[in-house]
Amino acid sequence: MDDLKKVLLVDDDADIHEELREALEAGGYQVWHEANGAGARSVLGKHPGIRIILLDLRLPGEDGMAILESIRRDFGDAHAVIMVTGHGSKDTAITALRQGVTDFLEKPVDPDSLFSALERAERLLMEKDLQVHSADGCDG
């Protein structure tokens, strides 16, 4: 399966998880789910082919921004992160985007918005991959 069709969903709400998982799988994505940052980092360590992360902002213990920071610290910028929240504000969205979030979606997530965000994430990752190959001296 194409690595750009592998998604880690980090959300502690079972209903949201089920709704998003069904939509993602119907769209051809393979989905992993975790409810917290420790689980998310563990999955990413075991499955380096996962490139897209849907990350809830409000999680028990460690919030989405702290998880984002730890993922960037542990794995670099190899992932496109789409922040998903029902409690966002304009300031939160701006902060998230400044910290490298690819997109910021409000709950309940509209499927069209979700797939648009995923397409943008895939394009961003393809561009990054091309830059890495160019920097390595490869032609494609």
ZAMARGU-4260 file (C-alpha; in steps of 0.2 Angstrom, whole numbers, plus 5000, padded with zeros to 4 digits):
<rodrens>
0) 5000/5000/5000 | 5006/5018/4996 | 5013/5026/5012 | 5003/5041/5008 | 4988/5031/5011
5) 4993/5026/5029 | 4986/5037/5043 | 4988/5037/5061 | 4972/5044/5070 | 4976/5051/5088
10) 4959/5054/5097 | 4952/5048/5113 | 4934/5050/5108 | 4928/5033/5102 | 4913/5040/5092
15) 4925/5052/5083 | 4937/5038/5080 | 4924/5027/5072 | 4917/5040/5061 | 4934/5046/5055
20) 4940/5028/5053 | 4925/5023/5042 | 4927/5038/5031 | 4946/5035/5029 | 4944/5017/5025
25) 4931/5021/5013 | 4943/5033/5005 | 4956/5019/5003 | 4967/5023/5018 | 4974/5011/5030
30) 4971/5017/5048 | 4980/5015/5065 | 4972/5022/5080 | 4979/5028/5097 | 4971/5038/5111
35) 4987/5047/5117 | 5004/5053/5113 | 5014/5038/5120 | 5003/5026/5110 | 5006/5038/5094
40) 5024/5038/5096 | 5025/5019/5098 | 5015/5016/5082 | 5026/5028/5073 | 5041/5019/5079
45) 5035/5002/5074 | 5027/5008/5057 | 5039/5021/5049 | 5029/5020/5033 | 5015/5030/5041
50) 5017/5048/5035 | 5000/5057/5039 | 4994/5060/5057 | 4976/5066/5062 | 4979/5073/5079
55) 4966/5079/5091 | 4970/5095/5100 | 4962/5090/5117 | 4968/5074/5124 | 4969/5068/5142
60) 4987/5070/5150 | 4997/5077/5135 | 4988/5089/5123 | 4990/5088/5104 | 5002/5103/5104
65) 5014/5094/5116 | 5012/5078/5106 | 5016/5087/5090 | 5032/5094/5098 | 5037/5077/5103
70) 5034/5069/5086 | 5044/5083/5078 | 5058/5080/5091 | 5058/5061/5089 | 5054/5059/5070
75) 5059/5075/5062 | 5047/5083/5050 | 5043/5067/5040 | 5025/5068/5044 | 5011/5078/5038
80) 5000/5082/5054 | 4982/5088/5052 | 4976/5095/5069 | 4957/5090/5073 | 4948/5099/5087
85) 4931/5104/5093 | 4938/5117/5105 | 4949/5127/5093 | 4951/5146/5092 | 4959/5156/5078
90) 4974/5159/5090 | 4976/5140/5092 | 4975/5137/5074 | 4988/5150/5070 | 5000/5143/5084
95) 4997/5125/5077 | 5001/5131/5059 | 5017/5140/5065 | 5022/5124/5073 | 5021/5115/5057
100) 5003/5108/5056 | 4998/5105/5038 | 4980/5109/5041 | 4968/5113/5055 | 4950/5105/5055
105) 4935/5108/5066 | 4924/5094/5073 | 4913/5088/5068 | 4924/5085/5053 | 4916/5087/5036
110) 4921/5073/5024 | 4925/5085/5010 | 4936/5095/5021 | 4945/5080/5028 | 4949/5073/5010
115) 4954/5090/5005 | 4966/5091/5019 | 4973/5074/5016 | 4976/5078/4997 | 4986/5094/5003
120) 4996/5083/5015 | 5000/5070/5002 | 5006/5084/4990 | 5016/5092/5004 | 5024/5075/5007
125) 5028/5071/4989 | 5036/5088/4987 | 5047/5085/5003 | 5052/5068/4996 | 5057/5076/4979
130) 5067/5089/4988 | 5076/5075/4998 | 5079/5065/4982 | 5086/5081/4973 | 5097/5085/4988
135) 5104/5067/4987 | 5108/5069/4969 | 5095/5058/4963 | 5085/5062/4947 | 5068/5054/4953
</rodrens>
